Every structure is written in C-alpha cells, then in structure tokens.
C-alpha cells in the first residue's frame, strides 16, 4: 500500500488503449501513444507504435520513494493531443502550448511540447 494519495494516477484496472493516453518517454522526453497493462504489482507502459517491446517501461510502487516522485510520474501521462486543423490556425497565439512533431530520421517522427513565441499572418 502506498503511503500517499494516488488520485492523479490513470485508471488501469484494465488495459488502457493507445488512442486515449500518451506518455512522455524516459529515454527522449517525447510523447507517445501507449497501452497500460497492470501485471501483478508492475505497471507496464507499452509503446503502441514501436516494432518490439524493447522500449517498454516498467514501474513498481517501490520505485517511488515519496509523493513528489509519484506526482512527477503521473505528470508523464496525458490525454492524446488533439491535432490542430487548418481552419484553426487563427487560434494560435503567442504563449499557447502546442504539441509539435520533429522528424528525427527517415522513418522517425517524435512529438514534443512547445510554446508559441511568435505568430505571423
């Protein structure tokens, strides 16, 4: 039993589908769609679009020494980002947080959070 509140943790009583949640990976801080699977006392974060399971991350309650560590972990999850449509471009203003993509090779695309610094129309 954890000695602190876990109200911000996603509901993982069943596997959580990748079309509903993103996770900021420990390896590169990019956001990815994931499936969450609870196996015993281990939470498995399975990256949905990766070819194998070598990048999957595993977490146990004992990995979190205090409530701050658990809070930091829960902040690595979020609902899937909604793609901005062409007709919504005028809604982009300075200071707005957006999720952007960056090409990192021929077949690799990563997603990061960014703040709009300047807008030109």
Secondary structure as GFF3:
##gff-version 3
##sequence-region A 1 121
A	DSSP	beta_strand	21	24	.	.	.	ID=ss1
A	DSSP	beta_strand	31	39	.	.	.	ID=ss2
A	DSSP	beta_strand	42	47	.	.	.	ID=ss3
A	DSSP	beta_strand	57	60	.	.	.	ID=ss4
A	DSSP	three_ten_helix	61	63	.	.	.	ID=ss5
A	DSSP	alpha_helix	67	74	.	.	.	ID=ss6
A	DSSP	beta_strand	77	79	.	.	.	ID=ss7
A	DSSP	three_ten_helix	86	91	.	.	.	ID=ss8
A	DSSP	beta_strand	97	103	.	.	.	ID=ss9
A	DSSP	beta_strand	109	115	.	.	.	ID=ss10
###
